[in-house]
Amino acid sequence: MLGSLRDVFKEKRVYHRKNRFIVFVCGGRLEEGQTSRRKQFVEWAGENLPGFICLMAEDALKDSFSGEGRAFVNLAHFETIVAEVSDCVLIFPESAGSFAETGFFANSNKVREKTLIVNPLALQTVDSFLNLGPIETISSFSFLKPTVLLDERGTPDFGPIGLRLRERVKPPEHRERLPYQTFGQFTFKQKMLVVFEVLRLLRLADLKTLRYVIQACFGGNPKNQELKHILRILLAANFIRRDREYFRPTPGVDLIEIEHLEVERVLAQVQFFYQKYSKELYDALPEATV
């Protein structure tokens, strides 16, 4: 079974399917009763930006992996990872944390190139460090520039933000092929895609099984902490679900396209493998969907 899975990635053409775009949204608080612009935008985007997935660091950190070797999570490092796997970063500078994120991402070559700042209209001409420093730096490099100005009076109009995203965050003209290589050679975004597709072909798996299969398919030594970060992001984006110790792909989500894949044959091999070697996984299969 492991050999067949390895051959899928090694011998077939594997492409990143660009039909969903991740927007890492930073800004004010999201709790019930809050009126931050970030919270309002996320609610607006859910109805007006189909195909765009709003991702928040707080959601990605909800799963503490208790009982599976908890470890300290460096928030700056984790947010950099989330930003790198996202298609764009949207910042509402409206809180101390979002001010810090603006300055932090302004110094990241990979992140500032895909960051859009939504600045309050009233602060447009203020000669502040934020305007003259990090925001100016981001606007100089980002393909999403210039900064969008938001009138804070009354109900905010997020239409210009949605238009900017729809116009500039698009699928590439040519499909992006994922090369076959060791797991450690992939970018973090490619690792996320690979982990999702392995999980989709397995139908469900716990962390230990997932790591074992990835190692067998690609070689290298996937680190548990790295896999946990990837699973956190996939969970926050609703690409996968969690059921106790198991992770399952969300029905209807497809992030990768594999040419000429006989998926039913692969799933049958996986089911036989679980039946023979893992009764717990086999018993959980009837609830799993592809």
N, C-alpha and C positions, 0 to 999 in steps of 0.2 A: 504494500500500500504506500509506504513512504517513498519507494522508488518511483512509483507511478506519479505521485505528487511532485517529486523532484523533476521528473521528465516534462510535466506540464509547463513548468517555468523555464526549464532548460531548452526544450526543443520547439516550443510554440512561440508565436509572436504575441507578446503581452503589451497592451497599451493602457495608458491612463485615460479613462473615460471622463471627459470634461463636461459633465452635465449638471454639476453642482459646484457652487463657489462658496468657500468659507470666508466669512468676514469676521475678523477678531475685533470686537467692539469694546473699547475702553472708555471709562467716564465715571459718572456718579453712581450712587448706590442703586441696587435693584430690588431691595426688600419691599414687601407689601406696604403701601402707604407712602412710598417715596415718589417724588415727582421729577426725578433727574431726567435730563434730556436723553441720556443713554437708555433708560428704561422706556421712555416714550418712543424712541426710535425702534427699539427691539420689537415692541408691540405693533408699531406701524409696519415694519418690514415683514412681519409674519403674515400680513394681509396684502401687502403691495409689492413685495419683491420675491416672487416665486423663483426657485432655483438658487437663491442666496441663503446660506445657513449662518445665522448670527451665533457666534461662539464667544462665551465669556469665561475668563480664567476662573471665576468663582465656581462655575458649574463643573469645570474640568477637575477641580480639586475636591469636589464633594466626596468622591470615592477614596477613602483613606486606606483601602486594602487591609483593614484590620484582620489580624489573624494570619496574614500572609507576609509577615516581615515588614512592619511599618518602618519608614525611614524619613529623616528630615527632608523636606522639599524646599530647595532654594527658589523663592518666588521669582526673582529676577531671571534666573536661568530657565525656569519653567515657562515664564511668559515669553522669553526669547524663542523657545521651541514652538510655542503656540503661534507666535507671529510668523515664524519661518514656514510652518506648514500651511498657513492661511494664504488665500489669494490676495487679500488686502487687509490693512489695519485701519480702523476708523476710530478716531479719538475725539471725544467731547471733553475739552479741558475745563472741568467744572468741579474738581475736587483735588485735595492734596495728592492723592494717589495718581490721578490722571495727569497732574502737572509733572510728577516724577516720571511717569511712563513716557510722556512727550519728550522730556530731556533724555531719557534712557534710549529710546528708539531713534532719536535724532543722531545718535552716535553709532548706530548699527547700519553698515552699508546695505545689508540684505533687507532690512526692515524699512528703513526710511524711503527706499525706492518704491514702496507700494503702500505708503501711508497717506491717509487723507485726514486733515484737521478740520473740525467743524467748530469755528470760533464764534463766540457771541458778537453780534453786530455792534453792540455798545463798546466793545473793547478793540474794535478794528484799528483805531488810530492811537491807542495807548502805547507809549514808548516803554513797554515793559520788557524785562529780560526774556519772558516767554515768547513775546511777539518777535523781538529782534534777534533772539538766539535760536532755540530749538524749532519754533514754527517756521522761521525764515529758512533754516537749514533744510528741514523736511520739504518745504515747498520748492527749494532749489533742485532737489534730486528726484522727487516722486513723479511717477507717470500719471498720478491722479491729481496733480496740482492744477490750479491754485487752491488755496484754502477756501472752503465754503463758509459763508457768513450766515448766521442764524439769528433771526430776530426773536428775542426772548419775550416779546410782548404778546400775550394771548396764546392761542394754540400754535405750536411751532409747525412750519411748513417744511416737511422732510422731502418734498418732491424733487428739489434740485440735487439732493444727495443721492436719491434713487436714480435720477437721470444720469448723474456722473458715473455711478457704479455700472449701470446697464450699458453705457456707451463705451467704457474703457476696460471693464473686466469681462473679457470674452474668451471663448475657446480659441486656441491657436489654429492657424490655417492648416497645419499638418498635425496628425496625431503624434503624441509623445510616447515613444516606445521605451519600455523599461528593459534595460539590459539584464542578462543573467550574470550575476556576480555574487560574491560572498555578502552576507547580510551587513557586515561592517562597512562595505564600500558604498552602500546606498546612502543618499541624502536622507535626512530625517523624514521628509515628506514621502519619499519612495518607500522607506521602512513602514510608514503608516499604511500606505496602499498595499504593500505586501502582506502585512499582518492582517489587514481586513480580508484580503482575498483568501489567504490560508484559512482564516476563521470561517469564511463563507463556504469553502469546500469541505471543511470539517463539520460544518453545520452548528457545532458548539464545541467548546473546549474550556478547560480550566487553564490557569496560567502555566502550570507545570507542563501540561500536554502541549500547549501552544508553543512554548519555548523549545520543547523537544522536537516538534515537527519542523519548526523554522530552522533549527540547527541541522536537521537531517536534510532539508531541502536546499539550503543555501550555504551551509558551513559557517564557520566563525563561532563566536561565543556570545549570543545575545544576552545582554545584561538584564536582570530582572527589573531594575529601576527604570531602564529605558523602555522596556515593554509595558510597564505600569503607566508611564507617561503617555505612551501611544494609546493604550486602552482608555485612559482618562479622557483624552481628546476625542476618541471615537464615541465614547459614551456621551460626552457633552454635546457632540454634534448630532446625536441620535442616529448614528450609523450602526451602532450595536446596542444591545440591551444586556443587562446583568440579571442572572437568576442564581442567587446564592453564590457559589464559587464558579459558576459557569458563565461564559460570555457567548451570546448568540448574535448573528447578523440580523439587522432589522429587515423585515420583508420589503422587497421592492427596491432596496438600495444596491446600486451597482457602481463601483468606483473604478473597476478594471474591466477591460475587454480582452478576452483570450481567443484568438482565432482558431476555429475548427476544434473547439473543446467539446468532447463527449461528456458533458457534466453528469448525466445519469450514471454512466459507467464509473466515474470517480466517486460519486455519492454511494453507489453500491459497494465499492471496495472499502470505503470508510465505514459503512454500516457493518460489514463483515468483520472488519478489524476491531471495532468496538465490541461486537458480540463475542468475539473470541478472547479479547485481552482486557476489556474494561466494562464490566457489567453496569457500573454506575452511569457511565457515559451512554451505554446502549439503552438503558432504561429511560434516560432523559431525552433520547432522540425523538420519540413520537411528538413531543411538544415543539421541536425545532423545525423551522421552515427556512427555505432558501430564498 
